[in-house]
Structure formats: structure tokens, C-alpha cells
Amino acid sequence: MSSYHEPVDELTKEDRDYSRALNSLKEEIEAIDWYQQRVATTTDPELKKIVEHNRDEEIEHAVMVLEWLRRNMPGWDEEMRTYLFSTKPITELEDDEEEDGNSDLGIGKLK
């Protein structure tokens, strides 16, 4: 079963690759959630370590796909540069970008 919402023959090769990457990311995130729930509920210490390892492997896979998206799909690099690896409150980061004159329109705040 296809996960395409538009006719596949109307999508470019790049669009199909983006879809593959995005679907892979969804699958990895879902697996992380499942493993995390198992980590939280298992009572056997050895099994807990195994499941933690499995969860961490899925995190690695998700991050690898994110990096591919950053390098290849328009928009990801700019957004990641705005929101990742900062200690400021997440909801204030976009405002900081606009105040610095880096808004998409290049005209600063409109207030």
C-alpha cells in the first residue's frame, strides 16, 4: 500500500525521496516511543538494558534521517539552525531571529 497522497507519477524523484525519508523518520519516532514505554515498564534489569539499547539505536536512526533532510530538503536547514542547540526558551527563538533582522521578509518587526 502506497503512502502517497498525490499521484506518484506526478512526483519528482526528489519528492519521492523526501517522502521516503519522512516516512522513515515517522517509523523511527514511533519505534522510539514503543521502546521508551517498554523501558519505563519492564521490571527485569537485563531486559531493561537491552530495550534501552534498542531505543537508543532508533534515536540514532532518526537523527541520521533528520540530517539527510537538513542536507537535502529545502527548509530543514534554516529551521534547525533557528531551533536546535540553543538554551533559550524554544518559543522565543523565532522572535529572536526576527529581531536580529533575519526574518524571511527582511523588513524586521511589523509591530
C-alpha positions as CSV (number, residue, x, y, z in Angstrom):
1,M,0.0,0.0,0.0
2,S,1.4,3.4,-1.0
3,S,1.7,6.3,1.4
4,Y,1.5,8.8,-1.3
5,H,-1.4,11.3,-1.2
6,E,-0.8,12.6,-4.7
7,P,-0.4,10.6,-7.9
8,V,3.0,9.1,-7.7
9,D,3.7,9.7,-11.4
10,E,3.3,13.5,-10.7
11,L,6.0,13.4,-8.1
12,T,9.7,14.0,-9.0
13,K,12.4,11.6,-7.9
14,E,13.4,14.1,-5.3
15,D,9.8,14.3,-3.9
16,R,9.7,10.5,-3.7
17,D,13.0,10.5,-1.8
18,Y,11.6,13.2,0.6
19,S,8.6,11.0,1.2
20,R,10.8,8.0,1.9
21,A,12.8,10.0,4.4
22,L,9.8,11.5,6.1
23,N,8.1,8.1,6.4
24,S,11.3,6.6,7.7
25,L,11.5,9.4,10.3
26,K,7.9,8.7,11.4
27,E,8.7,5.0,11.8
28,E,11.8,5.6,13.8
29,I,10.0,8.1,16.1
30,E,7.2,5.5,16.6
31,A,9.8,2.8,17.5
32,I,11.5,5.2,20.0
33,D,8.1,5.7,21.7
34,W,7.4,2.0,21.9
35,Y,10.9,1.2,23.3
36,Q,10.6,4.0,25.8
37,Q,7.3,2.7,27.1
38,R,8.9,-0.7,27.5
39,V,11.9,0.8,29.3
40,A,9.5,2.6,31.7
41,T,7.5,-0.5,32.5
42,T,9.9,-3.5,32.4
43,T,11.0,-4.9,35.8
44,D,13.8,-7.1,34.6
45,P,17.1,-5.2,34.8
46,E,18.8,-7.1,32.0
47,L,15.8,-6.7,29.7
48,K,15.6,-3.0,30.6
49,K,19.3,-2.5,29.4
50,I,18.6,-4.3,26.1
51,V,15.4,-2.3,25.5
52,E,17.3,1.0,26.3
53,H,20.0,0.0,23.8
54,N,17.3,-0.7,21.2
55,R,15.6,2.7,21.9
56,D,19.0,4.5,21.6
57,E,19.6,2.8,18.2
58,E,16.3,4.1,17.0
59,I,17.2,7.6,18.1
60,E,20.4,7.3,16.1
61,H,18.4,6.2,13.0
62,A,16.0,9.2,13.5
63,V,18.8,11.7,13.8
64,M,20.5,10.3,10.7
65,V,17.3,10.8,8.7
66,L,17.0,14.3,10.1
67,E,20.5,15.1,9.0
68,W,19.7,13.8,5.5
69,L,16.6,16.0,5.4
70,R,18.7,19.0,6.6
71,R,21.1,18.5,3.8
72,N,18.6,17.7,1.0
73,M,15.1,19.0,1.6
74,P,14.5,22.8,1.4
75,G,13.6,24.5,4.7
76,W,15.1,22.0,7.1
77,D,18.5,23.6,7.5
78,E,17.1,27.0,8.2
79,E,14.6,25.8,10.8
80,M,17.2,23.6,12.5
81,R,19.6,26.5,12.7
82,T,16.9,28.5,14.4
83,Y,15.7,25.9,16.9
84,L,18.4,23.4,17.7
85,F,21.3,23.6,20.1
86,S,20.1,26.7,22.0
87,T,19.4,27.1,25.7
88,K,16.9,29.9,25.1
89,P,13.1,29.2,25.6
90,I,12.1,27.4,22.4
91,T,9.0,29.6,21.8
92,E,11.2,32.8,21.9
93,L,13.7,31.7,19.3
94,E,11.7,32.7,16.3
95,D,11.2,36.1,17.8
96,D,14.9,36.4,18.3
97,E,15.5,35.7,14.6
98,E,13.1,38.4,13.6
99,E,14.6,40.9,15.9
100,D,18.1,40.2,14.5
101,G,16.8,41.1,11.1
102,N,16.8,37.6,9.8
103,S,13.1,37.3,9.1
104,D,12.1,35.8,5.8
105,L,10.8,39.2,4.5
106,G,13.9,41.1,5.7
107,I,11.8,44.0,6.9
108,G,12.1,43.5,10.7
109,K,9.2,43.5,13.1
110,L,5.9,44.8,11.9
111,K,4.7,45.8,15.4
